[in-house]
Amino acid sequence: MTSISSGFSPVEAHHLSPARPGSAATDTILESDLARLDAIANDPATTPVEQGNALREGDALRKNAETFGLTNANDNTVRLAAGVGGGSQTSRVYLTVRSSVSSAGVGGGSPTSRLRAPTGPDIASARRDGVINQLLKESRLNAGLQGDAASAKYSKDLANSSNRVRHNNALFPAGTYRSLTPPGIVGVGKPPNLNDPNPLHVDRISPENSRRTIEALNTAITEREAEIRRLEQPRAGQLPIVNQANILRLRGENAHDRTSREFHIDNARLQSSLGENGKAYQAIATNAKPNATPVIFINGVNTDIYRSSAQALELSQELQVPINHIVNVSSKGKLITGGAQVLGDTTQRLFNNLGDAPNVGDQRVQQLLTGNSEAAATAANAILDQLQNGTGKVRVIGYSQGAAIGTEALRKVNDILTRQGVSAQERKNLLGRVEFLGIGPGAADRHLSQAYQNGPNGPTIRNVKELNAVTYKTISDANDPIATLVNVSNADGSRTDRADPGKARSAIAQLGSGSKGILPHLSYFKTYQATDPGSIYNPEFSNALKLWYRGQGKENAIIHGANTGK
């Protein structure tokens, strides 16, 4: 690939010189450094880590491009800088377009693509090996000691799953999986919620501390189980009341510790994936048409890079097109913690306005689910790239929490188009090319054009009318508690326009019933049958997915799988 700096004329290149008295020698050194870093970043022989380091170093050199001499350039360049900079929004701008091109605006001229081609080695097999290692790691962490039979059985199931993957790679789609490097045109900034750039981010725990914590919890659980068995021994034909009270107390403490252990195991699963958050990869299955326009895919919560890369390859195999995978690494534990905050906010609003309480809870759930701003920014860049460098449909798939992150990404797209001076009608025309699919989604149609954010008196609604132009459809298993929780649609597939507390309570009860409660939510991917014991793939999903890609899918497609989650 041609180096970025070589795309500028000598006069334009001068505007990239550092913000100090410029000289031809300084410009030459800068261009030389950028060319060297670009060569490293685009050399297939270098590792993804080396490529990433080169891109970051080059980014640091370009970071001041927004203030380097742009006031001396023509008005169109100044307008471009203001648009992509987004005022106070954090932004890293790759000025890969000439100032003469920027005047064409979005969809005009021939702007250089902002999404670099896949680079580096094919790492699909490494991802499969990663799945095996993660399953074995979880199995060891979950290993129950004597007396904790449920944990011991699940540990054995995980170990068996790793053996299935090891001995039968056909369980995972064959293909290539290479790194994409989207630029930072859209800055991360802060999401409209919870005062945290990423409220669902994984807690950073060292692997050793995680292991010791889980072992300590296992020991405590096992000791309580032994004490419970001792107290349950009949005495004179009936248990004393004090024994019954102690048994109830010990069972309660064990339930708490099992939940805590699950939290730490989830975090241990995600530790190795933390650095992948917000990155992009391209998956191309062996049967895919490599030159077809890629579908943009955002994975769900509590998913390590190994499982999510397998999902991307599986989607590529099903649709027979490349998949641009936006990596979302976020924590179920944080989601539960945030959910408690949602409950508190909703309860408080009950005292203020009884009728509005359901929608307040709905707002807060969406604020929480859209909280991975890194993944949302990357997805927004990928969507912008296709909108500005093509004329066809832009297809986006969000699975679970990925659907909520996708709605946030589209709002970012609309915001930056607005800053670029694109009219409301032009934005509607552009966004009308986007076809969005939520799979077991954490967002409904109503959440796309309504941005929930904090106001001085609590959650407020910001209506983004232009986003009504996006075609939003969903595919949900009838037993999926996540889709039920956010009230994506009614059982007959008709649209739901507001929250339903009764349905939400039912979904929460199902999720609280144990590991089986989540299984219908895993029914959309065959690879889950290999990695998560008890998951049953729903074959109806394949047909519904293909109908969506052909533009023939239902607004809300309800499918019926064998796994009821009961």
C-alpha positions in Angstrom: 0.0 0.0 0.0 1.2 3.5 -0.8 2.4 5.4 2.3 -0.1 7.9 3.7 2.2 10.9 3.4 2.9 10.2 -0.3 -0.7 11.0 -1.1 -0.2 14.7 -0.5 1.4 17.3 -2.8 4.5 19.0 -1.5 2.4 22.1 -0.5 -0.1 19.9 1.3 2.6 17.9 3.0 4.0 21.1 4.4 0.8 21.5 6.4 1.7 18.2 8.3 5.0 19.7 9.6 5.2 20.1 13.4 3.7 23.2 15.0 7.0 25.0 15.2 8.9 27.1 12.6 8.8 24.7 9.6 11.5 23.8 7.1 11.9 21.6 4.1 14.3 19.4 6.1 11.7 18.9 8.9 9.0 18.0 6.3 11.3 15.5 4.7 12.1 13.8 8.0 8.4 13.6 9.0 7.5 12.1 5.6 10.3 9.6 5.9 9.2 8.6 9.4 5.6 8.2 8.3 6.6 6.2 5.2 8.8 3.9 7.3 6.0 3.3 9.8 3.4 2.7 7.1 5.7 0.1 5.5 5.9 -1.8 8.8 2.2 -1.5 9.4 1.4 -3.0 5.9 4.1 -5.6 5.7 2.4 -9.1 5.9 5.6 -10.5 7.4 5.3 -8.5 10.6 3.3 -9.7 13.5 0.0 -8.0 14.5 1.7 -6.6 17.5 4.5 -5.0 15.4 1.9 -3.6 13.0 -0.1 -2.2 15.9 2.9 -0.5 17.4 3.8 1.0 14.1 0.3 2.3 13.6 0.3 3.8 17.1 3.7 5.5 16.5 2.5 6.9 13.2 -0.7 8.0 14.9 1.3 9.9 17.4 3.1 11.8 14.6 -0.1 12.6 12.9 -2.0 13.4 16.1 -1.4 17.2 15.8 -2.5 17.3 12.2 -5.7 19.0 13.2 -3.7 22.0 14.4 -0.7 21.8 12.0 -1.1 24.8 9.6 -4.7 23.9 8.7 -5.7 27.5 9.1 -3.5 28.3 6.2 -5.2 25.7 4.0 -8.4 26.3 2.0 -11.8 26.5 3.6 -12.7 23.0 2.7 -9.7 21.5 4.6 -10.6 23.6 7.6 -14.2 22.4 7.5 -13.0 18.8 7.2 -10.7 19.2 10.2 -13.6 20.7 12.3 -15.9 17.9 11.2 -13.7 15.0 12.0 -12.3 16.6 15.1 -15.7 16.9 16.6 -14.9 20.0 18.7 -13.9 18.7 22.2 -14.4 15.1 21.1 -11.2 13.0 21.4 -10.2 12.2 17.9 -7.2 10.7 16.0 -7.3 11.9 12.4 -5.6 10.2 9.5 -5.6 12.9 6.8 -5.6 10.4 3.9 -7.6 12.7 1.6 -6.3 15.7 -0.3 -7.8 19.0 0.5 -9.2 19.1 -3.0 -11.2 15.9 -2.3 -12.6 17.0 1.0 -14.8 19.6 -0.7 -16.7 16.8 -2.4 -18.2 15.9 1.0 -19.6 12.5 2.1 -20.3 10.3 -0.9 -18.7 12.7 -3.4 -15.4 12.7 -5.1 -13.2 9.6 -4.5 -12.1 9.8 -0.8 -9.4 7.3 0.2 -10.7 4.4 2.1 -10.2 4.8 5.9 -10.2 1.1 6.6 -6.9 -0.6 5.9 -6.9 -3.9 4.2 -6.4 -7.0 6.3 -2.7 -7.5 7.2 -0.5 -10.0 9.0 -0.7 -13.8 9.1 -3.9 -15.9 9.1 -4.6 -16.5 12.8 -7.7 -18.6 12.5 -6.0 -21.8 13.8 -4.5 -19.8 16.7 -8.0 -18.8 17.6 -9.1 -22.4 17.6 -6.1 -23.3 19.9 -7.2 -20.4 22.1 -10.6 -21.9 22.5 -9.1 -25.1 23.7 -6.8 -23.3 26.1 -9.7 -21.2 27.5 -11.9 -24.2 28.0 -9.2 -26.1 29.9 -8.4 -23.0 31.9 -12.1 -22.6 32.9 -12.3 -26.3 33.6 -9.4 -26.1 36.1 -10.7 -23.0 37.7 -14.2 -24.5 38.0 -12.9 -27.8 39.3 -15.0 -28.6 42.3 -13.4 -30.2 45.3 -15.0 -33.1 47.2 -18.6 -32.3 47.9 -19.2 -29.5 45.3 -20.7 -31.9 42.8 -22.3 -29.3 40.5 -19.0 -27.5 40.0 -17.2 -30.8 39.5 -19.6 -31.9 36.8 -19.4 -28.6 34.9 -15.6 -28.7 35.1 -15.7 -32.2 33.5 -18.1 -31.0 30.8 -15.8 -28.1 29.9 -12.8 -30.5 29.6 -14.8 -32.7 27.3 -15.7 -29.7 25.2 -12.0 -28.9 24.8 -11.4 -32.5 23.6 -14.2 -32.2 21.1 -12.6 -29.0 19.7 -9.2 -30.5 19.7 -10.1 -33.7 17.9 -12.7 -32.3 15.5 -11.8 -28.9 14.1 -14.7 -29.3 11.7 -16.8 -27.9 14.6 -15.1 -24.5 13.8 -15.5 -23.0 10.3 -12.4 -23.1 8.1 -11.1 -19.8 6.7 -8.8 -16.9 7.3 -8.9 -14.4 10.1 -6.7 -11.4 9.7 -6.3 -8.0 11.5 -8.0 -4.9 10.1 -6.8 -1.5 11.2 -9.6 1.1 11.3 -8.4 4.6 11.9 -9.7 6.8 14.7 -11.8 9.3 12.7 -14.5 8.8 15.4 -13.1 9.5 18.8 -13.8 7.3 21.8 -15.0 10.1 24.0 -17.5 9.3 26.7 -20.7 7.3 26.2 -24.0 8.9 27.3 -24.0 6.9 30.5 -22.6 6.1 33.9 -19.6 8.6 33.7 -17.3 5.8 32.6 -15.7 5.4 29.1 -16.4 1.7 29.4 -18.6 0.7 32.3 -18.7 -2.9 31.3 -14.9 -3.3 31.1 -13.4 -6.4 32.6 -11.9 -6.0 36.0 -8.1 -6.3 35.7 -7.0 -9.2 38.0 -3.7 -11.0 37.6 -4.1 -14.6 36.6 -2.5 -15.7 39.8 -4.8 -13.7 42.0 -7.7 -14.9 40.1 -6.7 -18.5 40.5 -6.1 -18.1 44.3 -9.4 -16.3 44.8 -11.3 -19.1 43.0 -9.4 -21.8 44.9 -10.3 -20.1 48.2 -13.9 -19.9 47.2 -13.9 -23.6 46.2 -12.4 -24.5 49.6 -15.0 -22.5 51.5 -17.9 -24.0 49.5 -16.6 -27.5 50.0 -16.2 -27.0 53.8 -19.8 -25.7 54.0 -21.1 -28.6 52.0 -19.5 -31.0 54.5 -21.0 -29.1 57.4 -24.4 -29.2 55.8 -24.2 -33.0 55.4 -23.2 -33.3 59.1 -26.2 -31.1 60.2 -28.6 -33.0 58.0 -28.0 -36.3 59.9 -31.3 -37.1 61.6 -31.3 -36.8 65.4 -34.2 -38.5 67.2 -36.1 -38.5 63.9 -36.2 -34.7 63.4 -33.8 -31.9 62.8 -33.6 -29.3 65.6 -34.7 -25.8 64.6 -31.2 -24.5 65.2 -29.8 -27.0 62.7 -32.3 -26.0 60.1 -31.4 -22.3 60.5 -27.7 -23.1 60.2 -28.3 -25.2 57.1 -30.3 -22.3 55.5 -27.5 -19.9 56.4 -24.7 -22.2 55.0 -26.7 -22.7 51.8 -27.1 -19.0 51.4 -23.4 -18.4 51.9 -22.6 -21.1 49.3 -25.0 -19.6 46.8 -23.2 -16.2 47.3 -19.8 -17.7 46.9 -20.8 -19.7 43.8 -22.0 -16.4 42.2 -18.7 -14.8 43.2 -16.7 -17.7 41.8 -18.6 -17.5 38.5 -17.7 -13.8 38.4 -14.0 -14.5 38.8 -14.1 -17.3 36.3 -15.7 -15.0 33.7 -13.1 -12.4 34.4 -10.3 -15.0 34.0 -11.8 -16.0 30.7 -11.7 -12.4 29.5 -8.3 -11.5 30.8 -6.4 -12.7 27.7 -8.8 -10.7 25.5 -8.6 -7.3 27.2 -6.1 -5.9 24.7 -8.4 -7.0 21.8 -11.3 -4.7 22.9 -12.2 -2.3 20.1 -10.0 -3.9 17.5 -11.2 -5.2 14.1 -10.5 -8.4 12.2 -11.7 -9.8 8.9 -13.0 -13.3 8.8 -13.4 -15.0 5.4 -14.7 -18.6 5.4 -13.4 -21.0 2.7 -16.7 -20.8 0.8 -17.0 -17.0 1.0 -16.7 -14.6 -2.0 -13.6 -12.6 -0.9 -14.5 -9.5 -3.0 -18.0 -9.1 -1.7 -18.8 -6.1 0.5 -18.0 -7.2 4.1 -20.8 -7.4 6.7 -19.9 -5.6 9.9 -20.3 -7.8 13.0 -20.2 -6.8 16.7 -20.1 -9.7 19.3 -21.9 -9.8 22.6 -21.0 -9.4 26.3 -18.8 -11.9 28.2 -17.2 -13.3 25.1 -13.5 -13.8 24.7 -11.7 -13.2 21.4 -11.6 -16.9 20.7 -15.3 -17.6 20.9 -16.2 -14.3 19.0 -13.7 -15.0 16.2 -15.3 -18.4 15.7 -18.7 -16.6 15.5 -17.3 -14.2 12.8 -16.1 -17.2 10.7 -19.4 -19.0 11.2 -21.3 -15.9 9.9 -18.9 -15.7 6.9 -19.6 -19.4 6.2 -23.4 -18.9 6.4 -23.6 -15.7 4.3 -20.6 -16.6 2.1 -19.2 -13.1 2.4 -16.3 -11.5 4.4 -17.1 -10.4 7.9 -15.5 -7.4 9.5 -15.5 -8.4 13.1 -15.5 -5.5 15.7 -14.3 -7.0 19.0 -16.3 -6.3 22.1 -14.7 -7.5 25.4 -17.0 -6.6 28.3 -18.0 -8.1 31.6 -21.2 -9.9 32.6 -20.3 -9.1 36.2 -20.2 -5.4 35.5 -23.6 -5.8 33.7 -25.1 -7.3 36.8 -23.6 -4.5 39.0 -24.9 -1.9 36.6 -28.3 -3.7 36.5 -28.6 -3.1 40.3 -28.0 0.6 39.7 -30.8 0.5 37.0 -33.1 -1.1 39.5 -32.3 1.5 42.1 -32.9 4.3 39.6 -36.2 2.8 38.5 -37.4 2.3 42.1 -36.6 5.9 42.9 -38.5 7.1 39.9 -41.5 4.9 41.1 -42.0 7.4 43.9 -41.9 10.3 41.4 -43.8 9.1 38.5 -45.4 5.6 38.6 -46.3 5.5 35.0 -42.9 6.5 33.7 -40.9 3.9 35.8 -40.8 1.2 33.1 -39.3 3.5 30.5 -36.8 4.9 32.9 -35.6 1.3 33.6 -35.5 0.8 29.8 -33.4 3.9 29.4 -30.9 2.9 32.0 -30.5 -0.6 30.6 -29.7 0.9 27.2 -27.3 3.3 28.8 -25.5 0.4 30.3 -25.5 -1.9 27.3 -24.1 0.8 25.0 -21.2 1.4 27.4 -18.3 0.0 25.4 -17.3 3.2 23.6 -14.1 1.7 22.1 -16.1 -0.9 20.2 -18.7 1.6 19.3 -16.1 4.0 17.8 -14.5 1.2 15.8 -17.9 0.1 14.5 -18.7 3.7 13.6 -15.5 4.0 11.6 -16.3 0.8 9.7 -19.8 2.0 8.9 -18.5 5.4 7.8 -16.0 3.8 5.6 -18.6 1.9 3.6 -21.0 4.8 3.5 -18.3 7.2 2.1 -16.6 4.8 -0.2 -19.4 2.9 -1.8 -23.0 3.2 -3.0 -24.5 -0.1 -2.0 -26.1 -1.5 1.2 -24.1 -1.3 4.4 -25.0 -4.4 6.5 -24.4 -4.5 10.3 -25.0 -7.4 12.6 -25.1 -7.0 16.4 -25.3 -10.1 18.6 -26.7 -9.6 22.1 -25.0 -6.5 23.6 -23.4 -6.0 20.2 -26.8 -4.8 18.9 -26.9 -2.0 21.6 -23.3 -1.1 20.8 -24.3 -0.9 17.1 -27.1 1.6 17.8 -24.5 3.8 19.6 -22.2 3.4 16.6 -24.9 4.6 14.3 -25.5 7.6 16.5 -21.8 8.4 16.3 -22.0 8.1 12.5 -24.9 10.6 12.4 -23.1 13.0 14.7 -19.9 13.1 12.6 -21.9 13.5 9.4 -23.6 16.4 11.0 -20.2 18.0 12.0 -19.0 17.5 8.4 -21.9 19.7 7.3 -24.0 17.0 5.7 -27.7 18.1 5.6 -30.4 16.2 7.4 -31.8 14.9 4.1 -28.4 13.8 2.9 -27.9 12.0 6.2 -31.2 10.2 5.8 -30.2 9.2 2.3 -26.9 7.8 3.5 -28.3 6.1 6.6 -31.1 4.6 4.5 -28.4 2.4 3.0 -27.8 0.7 6.4 -29.5 -2.6 7.1 -29.1 -3.6 10.8 -29.7 -7.0 12.2 -30.0 -7.7 16.0 -29.4 -11.4 16.9 -30.9 -12.2 20.3 -30.4 -8.4 20.6 -29.9 -6.2 23.6 -31.6 -3.4 21.7 -35.0 -3.0 20.1 -36.0 -0.9 17.1 -37.1 1.9 19.5 -33.6 2.2 20.9 -32.0 3.1 17.5 -33.5 6.6 17.1 -33.7 7.3 20.8 -30.4 8.0 22.6 -30.7 7.7 26.3 -28.4 10.0 28.3 -28.1 11.6 31.7 -29.7 14.9 32.3 -29.7 17.2 35.4 -32.8 15.5 36.6 -32.1 11.9 35.6 -32.2 10.0 32.3 -33.5 11.9 29.3 -34.3 11.0 25.7 -32.5 12.5 22.7 -34.5 11.8 19.5 -32.3 11.2 16.4 -34.9 11.3 13.6 -32.4 10.6 10.8 -31.8 7.1 12.2 -35.4 6.2 11.4 -34.0 5.7 7.9 -32.0 2.7 9.0 -33.7 -0.6 8.4 -33.6 -2.5 11.7 -34.6 -6.1 12.0 -34.2 -8.8 14.6 -33.9 -12.6 14.9 -34.8 -14.0 18.4 -35.3 -17.4 19.8 -38.7 -17.6 21.4 -37.1 -18.7 24.6 -34.2 -16.2 24.6 -34.3 -14.4 28.0 -32.1 -11.5 26.7 -34.4 -10.5 23.9 -37.3 -10.9 26.3 -35.5 -8.7 28.9 -35.3 -5.7 26.6 -38.7 -6.4 25.1 -37.4 -6.6 21.5 -40.7 -7.8 20.2 -43.9 -9.7 21.1 -44.2 -13.5 20.8 -46.0 -13.0 17.4 -43.1 -10.9 16.1 -45.0 -7.6 16.2 -43.1 -4.5 17.3 -42.9 -3.5 21.0 -42.8 0.3 21.5 -42.3 0.4 25.3 -40.9 -1.7 28.1 -42.9 -4.4 29.8 -41.9 -5.0 33.4 -43.8 -8.3 33.6 -41.8 -9.8 30.7 -38.6 -8.4 32.1 -39.3 -10.0 35.5 -40.0 -13.3 33.8 -36.7 -13.1 31.9 -34.7 -12.2 35.1 -36.3 -15.2 36.8 -35.2 -17.5 33.9 -31.6 -16.1 34.0 -31.6 -16.6 37.8 -32.5 -20.2 37.4 -28.9 -21.3 36.8 -26.7 -21.9 33.8 -29.6 -23.4 31.8 -31.4 -20.1 31.8 -28.9 -18.6 29.3 -28.7 -21.5 26.9 -31.4 -20.3 24.5 -29.3 -17.2 24.1 -26.5 -19.3 22.8 -28.6 -21.1 20.2 -27.6 -18.9 17.2 -24.1 -20.3 16.7 -23.1 -23.9 16.1 -19.7 -23.3 17.8 -21.4 -22.8 21.1 -22.4 -26.5 21.0 -18.6 -27.2 21.2 -17.7 -24.7 23.8 -20.6 -24.3 26.2 -22.1 -27.6 27.6 -25.9 -27.9 27.1 -26.2 -25.4 24.2 -28.3 -26.6 21.3 -28.0 -24.9 17.9 -31.3 -23.6 16.4 -31.3 -24.6 12.7 -34.1 -22.1 12.0 -31.5 -19.4 12.5 -29.5 -20.2 9.4 -32.5 -19.7 7.1 -33.7 -16.5 8.9 -30.1 -15.1 8.6 -29.9 -15.7 4.9 -33.4 -14.2 4.3 -32.2 -11.1 6.1 -29.1 -10.8 4.0 -31.3 -11.1 0.8 -33.6 -8.3 2.1 -36.5 -10.7 2.7 -36.3 -11.1 6.5 -39.2 -10.3 8.8 -39.1 -7.2 10.9 -38.9 -9.4 14.0 -38.2 -13.0 13.2 -39.2 -15.3 16.0 -37.6 -18.8 15.7 -38.3 -21.8 17.8 -35.4 -24.0 19.1 -35.3 -27.2 21.1 -33.6 -25.6 24.1 -36.3 -24.1 26.4 -33.8 -23.1 29.1 -36.1 -24.7 31.7 
